[in-house]
């Protein structure tokens, strides 16, 4: 392959761009994971992750794994063979979590969906009210469906569970929303939150997380699904002193320490969330100005992490993505499973700024024209005008 100058635009919705300073932190020499220096590292990142999850009552465990491992840990630590779980079909990843639950020997009640809406709180409440024997042991929802750019309203789902008076555990996947969109483990009454390192936390893949409520921890004492590597008890016991029960991903933890400093202490989570919302709105304005359709249908369920773009009939999104990669060195997310060839995804999460977004949208606009997709050449201008207006507002306030 010939050399391509400049930096590749990685605008899939994760893994995201890793900041240079995080890469430099990961490059530190590995230390003894049983020594005193490691204890400070371990305690520090666990405390920082509690701040990201917005919990004071919950416990956090960090696995050397992808987010899929954290899915399994959430289920295996709290449930027993034959337990019934209520899950919502919101997209490709919600479907994969459902398949995992079935493979683990759980009985899955899967609320069907059209992938263009988030989990329906009313349907969840109805199903729970009908469960007179309280056989449903857990409700599992994906907060931000990475395959579609559709958000489930977690606070509303919590209210639905409470309105039904149901004791089920509440589990939420935040793999593509944590540290990009507002999330409140304690306030929203979540029992197990699942997360991964490679998206809003601005790290390479390789770390996954469970944030665990006291109710979930109590459930783990009697749960009978087999678990060893994923067991919370040894992780929590070792974590009290900053250690792991097995060899941790030390260098990724260096990177996590650096990313937490950037997110929590330097930019601040509120500013991080506002930045993501700004980029998401600019992207949606570009999509509409092109004459294309945002995949999410309900404005309350728009993602701040990514935007799904529906292709017009007769045009293949995979061909468009291929042309954009070859011509402009820009990677976009593919449509997954039943959405293959029908849509593409623009990731705008992680270490990302206004000019990076404008470069991304320019590449998309040029690529759509190159592919012969009938769009108006107005998307970049619409996004630029919006970002310019946003920049003027703080300037006026400062004056």
C-alpha positions in Angstrom: 0.0 0.0 0.0 1.3 3.5 -0.8 1.9 5.8 2.1 -1.0 8.1 2.8 0.0 11.5 4.3 -1.8 13.1 7.2 -3.8 11.3 9.9 -6.5 8.8 9.2 -10.0 10.0 10.1 -11.4 7.2 12.3 -15.0 8.1 12.5 -16.6 4.8 13.3 -18.5 4.9 16.6 -15.7 3.1 18.5 -12.9 2.3 18.9 -12.3 6.1 18.8 -9.2 8.2 18.4 -6.8 7.8 21.3 -5.3 11.1 22.4 -1.5 11.4 22.1 -1.0 12.0 25.8 -3.0 8.8 26.6 -0.8 6.9 24.1 2.3 8.3 25.8 0.9 7.2 29.2 0.3 3.7 28.0 3.9 3.6 26.8 5.2 3.9 30.4 7.3 0.9 31.7 5.2 -1.8 33.2 5.4 -2.0 37.0 5.0 -4.8 39.5 1.2 -5.4 39.9 1.8 -6.6 43.4 3.9 -3.7 44.5 2.9 -0.5 46.4 3.1 1.8 43.4 0.4 -0.3 41.7 -1.9 0.0 44.7 -2.1 3.8 44.1 -2.9 3.3 40.4 -5.6 0.8 41.2 -7.3 2.8 43.9 -7.1 6.0 41.7 -8.8 4.6 38.6 -11.5 2.8 40.6 -12.3 6.1 42.4 -12.3 8.0 39.1 -14.6 5.5 37.5 -17.1 5.9 40.3 -17.2 9.6 39.4 -17.8 8.8 35.8 -20.7 6.4 36.6 -22.0 9.0 39.1 -22.2 6.6 42.0 -21.4 6.9 45.7 -23.2 3.7 46.7 -22.0 1.4 44.0 -18.8 -0.6 43.6 -16.7 -0.8 40.4 -14.8 -3.7 38.9 -12.5 -3.4 35.9 -11.8 -6.5 33.7 -9.1 -7.0 31.1 -11.8 -7.6 28.4 -14.0 -6.1 25.8 -17.5 -4.9 26.7 -18.8 -8.3 25.8 -17.1 -9.7 28.9 -18.8 -7.1 31.0 -22.1 -8.2 29.6 -21.4 -11.7 30.7 -20.2 -10.6 34.1 -23.4 -8.7 34.7 -25.6 -11.7 34.0 -23.4 -14.4 35.5 -22.9 -12.7 38.9 -26.6 -12.0 39.5 -28.7 -14.8 37.9 -29.3 -18.5 38.0 -30.0 -21.1 35.3 -33.6 -20.8 34.1 -34.1 -17.3 35.4 -36.3 -15.1 33.2 -34.9 -11.8 31.9 -36.7 -9.0 30.1 -34.7 -7.4 27.3 -35.5 -4.8 24.6 -34.7 -5.2 21.0 -33.2 -1.8 20.0 -30.5 -2.9 17.6 -27.7 -5.2 16.8 -26.0 -5.1 20.2 -29.1 -5.5 22.2 -29.8 -8.6 20.1 -26.3 -9.9 20.8 -26.8 -9.4 24.5 -30.1 -11.3 24.3 -28.3 -14.2 22.5 -25.7 -14.3 25.2 -28.4 -14.5 27.9 -30.0 -17.5 26.1 -26.6 -19.2 25.7 -26.0 -18.9 29.5 -29.3 -20.8 30.1 -31.5 -17.9 30.9 -35.1 -17.6 29.7 -35.3 -14.4 27.6 -38.5 -12.4 27.1 -37.4 -10.2 24.2 -39.5 -7.1 23.5 -39.4 -6.7 19.7 -38.6 -3.3 18.2 -38.0 -1.6 14.9 -34.4 -0.5 15.7 -35.4 3.1 15.1 -36.7 3.6 18.6 -35.3 3.0 22.0 -36.7 0.7 24.7 -40.4 1.4 25.3 -41.0 2.2 29.0 -44.7 1.6 28.6 -44.2 -1.8 27.1 -41.7 -2.7 29.9 -44.2 -1.6 32.5 -47.0 -3.6 30.9 -44.9 -6.8 30.8 -43.8 -6.4 34.4 -47.3 -5.8 35.6 -48.4 -9.0 33.8 -45.6 -10.9 35.7 -47.8 -11.7 38.7 -45.4 -14.4 40.0 -42.4 -12.0 39.7 -40.5 -14.6 37.6 -38.6 -11.8 35.7 -35.4 -11.4 37.6 -33.8 -8.7 35.5 -34.6 -6.0 33.0 -31.7 -5.4 30.5 -31.5 -2.3 28.3 -28.9 -0.8 26.0 -28.6 2.9 26.8 -27.1 4.0 23.4 -27.4 1.5 20.6 -24.2 1.7 18.7 -25.6 0.1 15.6 -28.3 2.7 15.1 -27.6 5.9 17.0 -30.8 5.5 19.0 -30.9 6.2 22.8 -33.2 4.5 25.4 -34.5 6.8 28.1 -33.1 5.0 31.1 -34.7 7.3 33.7 -38.1 6.6 32.1 -37.4 2.8 32.2 -36.6 3.0 35.9 -39.9 4.8 36.5 -41.7 2.1 34.6 -40.1 -0.6 36.7 -41.1 1.3 39.9 -44.6 1.9 38.6 -45.1 -1.8 38.1 -43.9 -2.4 41.7 -41.5 -5.1 40.3 -38.4 -6.2 42.2 -36.3 -7.1 39.0 -32.8 -6.0 38.8 -32.1 -3.2 36.3 -29.0 -3.7 34.0 -27.8 -1.1 31.5 -25.2 -1.2 28.7 -23.4 2.1 28.4 -20.6 0.9 26.2 -21.1 3.7 23.6 -22.5 6.4 26.0 -20.4 6.5 29.1 -18.3 9.6 29.3 -20.0 10.9 26.2 -23.6 11.3 27.4 -25.1 12.1 30.8 -25.5 8.9 32.8 -26.5 8.5 36.4 -26.1 5.1 37.9 -27.4 6.0 41.4 -30.0 8.5 40.5 -31.5 6.3 37.8 -31.6 3.3 40.1 -29.5 1.0 37.9 -28.2 -2.2 39.5 -25.5 -3.2 37.1 -24.0 -0.8 34.5 -21.8 -2.2 31.8 -19.1 -0.2 30.0 -16.0 -0.5 27.8 -12.8 1.5 27.4 -12.7 2.1 23.6 -15.3 4.8 23.2 -16.0 7.8 25.4 -13.1 6.9 27.7 -10.7 7.5 24.8 -8.7 4.3 25.3 -7.9 1.4 23.1 -10.1 -1.7 23.4 -9.2 -4.0 26.3 -10.9 -2.8 29.5 -14.5 -3.4 30.6 -16.4 -2.3 33.6 -19.3 -3.3 35.9 -20.7 -0.7 38.3 -22.6 -2.7 40.9 -25.5 -1.6 43.3 -25.9 -3.0 46.8 -29.0 -4.8 45.5 -27.0 -6.5 42.7 -24.2 -7.4 45.1 -26.8 -9.0 47.4 -28.2 -11.0 44.4 -24.7 -12.3 43.6 -24.6 -14.1 46.9 -27.3 -16.6 45.8 -26.8 -16.5 42.0 -25.9 -19.9 40.6 -24.7 -19.3 37.1 -21.1 -20.5 36.8 -18.5 -17.9 37.1 -14.8 -17.8 37.8 -12.9 -15.2 35.8 -16.0 -12.9 36.0 -16.7 -13.4 39.7 -17.2 -10.1 41.5 -16.3 -11.3 45.0 -12.6 -11.8 44.4 -12.4 -8.6 42.3 -14.0 -6.5 44.9 -11.9 -8.0 47.7 -8.7 -7.3 45.9 -9.9 -3.9 44.7 -10.3 -2.6 48.3 -6.5 -2.3 48.4 -6.1 -1.4 44.8 -5.1 -4.8 43.4 -6.5 -7.4 41.1 -6.9 -11.2 41.8 -5.0 -11.9 38.5 -2.7 -10.1 36.2 -4.3 -6.8 35.2 -3.8 -4.8 32.0 -1.4 -2.4 33.7 -0.5 -0.2 30.7 -4.2 0.3 29.8 -4.7 1.4 33.4 -2.0 4.0 32.9 -4.0 5.2 30.0 -7.3 5.2 32.0 -5.7 7.3 34.7 -4.7 9.9 32.1 -8.1 9.9 30.4 -9.9 10.3 33.7 -7.7 13.3 34.5 -8.7 14.8 31.1 -12.4 14.1 31.5 -13.0 14.8 35.1 -10.4 17.3 36.2 -9.5 19.3 33.1 -12.6 19.5 30.8 -15.2 18.4 33.3 -18.1 15.9 32.5 -20.7 18.6 31.9 -18.5 20.3 29.3 -17.8 16.9 27.7 -21.5 16.2 27.4 -22.2 19.6 26.0 -19.4 19.1 23.4 -20.9 15.8 22.3 -24.4 17.3 22.1 -23.0 20.2 19.9 -21.3 17.8 17.5 -24.4 15.6 17.3 -26.7 18.5 16.5 -24.3 19.8 13.9 -24.1 16.4 12.3 -27.9 16.0 12.2 -28.2 19.4 10.5 -25.7 18.3 7.9 -27.6 15.1 7.2 -30.9 17.0 6.8 -29.3 19.6 4.6 -28.0 16.8 2.3 -31.6 15.7 2.0 -31.0 12.4 3.8 -32.7 10.9 6.9 -31.4 10.6 10.4 -32.0 7.0 11.4 -33.4 7.7 14.9 -37.0 8.8 14.6 -37.8 10.3 18.0 -35.8 13.5 18.9 -35.8 12.5 22.6 -33.8 9.4 21.5 -31.1 11.1 19.4 -27.6 9.9 20.2 -24.8 12.3 21.1 -22.2 9.7 20.3 -23.1 8.9 16.7 -25.5 9.6 14.0 -27.0 6.9 11.8 -27.7 8.0 8.2 -30.3 6.2 6.1 -29.4 5.8 2.4 -32.0 6.6 -0.3 -33.4 3.6 -2.2 -31.1 2.1 -4.8 -27.9 3.3 -3.2 -25.5 1.0 -1.2 -24.0 2.5 1.9 -21.1 0.0 1.8 -20.1 1.2 -1.6 -20.3 4.8 -0.4 -18.1 3.9 2.6 -15.6 2.2 0.4 -15.3 5.1 -1.9 -14.9 7.6 1.0 -12.2 5.4 2.6 -10.3 5.1 -0.7 -10.6 8.7 -1.7 -10.3 10.6 1.6 -8.9 8.1 4.1 -12.0 8.4 6.3 -13.6 5.4 8.0 -17.3 5.4 8.7 -19.4 2.8 10.6 -21.2 0.2 8.6 -24.8 -0.8 8.8 -24.9 -4.1 10.8 -26.9 -7.3 10.1 -30.3 -6.3 8.7 -29.1 -2.7 8.1 -26.2 -3.8 5.9 -25.9 -1.6 2.8 -28.9 0.5 4.0 -27.2 3.0 6.3 -23.9 4.3 7.6 -22.8 5.7 10.9 -20.8 8.8 11.7 -19.1 8.6 15.0 -18.5 11.9 16.8 -17.5 10.8 20.3 -14.3 10.7 22.3 -11.4 13.0 21.7 -13.0 15.1 19.0 -13.4 18.8 18.2 -15.2 21.2 15.9 -12.6 21.1 13.1 -12.3 17.4 13.2 -16.1 17.2 12.7 -16.0 19.6 9.8 -13.3 17.5 8.1 -15.4 14.4 8.7 -18.5 16.0 7.2 -16.6 17.4 4.3 -15.3 13.9 3.5 -18.8 12.5 3.7 -20.3 15.2 1.5 -17.6 14.8 -1.2 -17.9 11.0 -1.0 -21.7 11.0 -1.4 -21.2 13.1 -4.5 -18.5 10.9 -5.8 -20.8 7.9 -5.3 -23.6 9.6 -7.3 -26.0 9.8 -4.4 -28.5 12.6 -5.1 -27.7 15.0 -2.2 -27.6 18.7 -1.9 -24.1 20.1 -1.4 -25.3 22.0 1.7 -24.5 19.8 4.7 -21.1 21.1 5.5 -22.4 24.7 5.3 -25.3 23.9 7.6 -23.0 22.3 10.2 -20.5 25.1 9.9 -23.1 27.8 10.5 -24.4 26.0 13.6 -20.9 25.5 15.1 -20.1 29.2 14.3 -23.2 30.3 16.1 -22.3 28.1 19.1 -18.9 29.7 19.2 -20.3 33.2 19.1 -22.7 32.6 22.1 -19.9 32.2 24.7 -18.0 35.1 23.1 -21.0 37.3 23.6 -21.4 36.2 27.2 -17.7 36.9 27.9 -18.1 40.4 26.5 
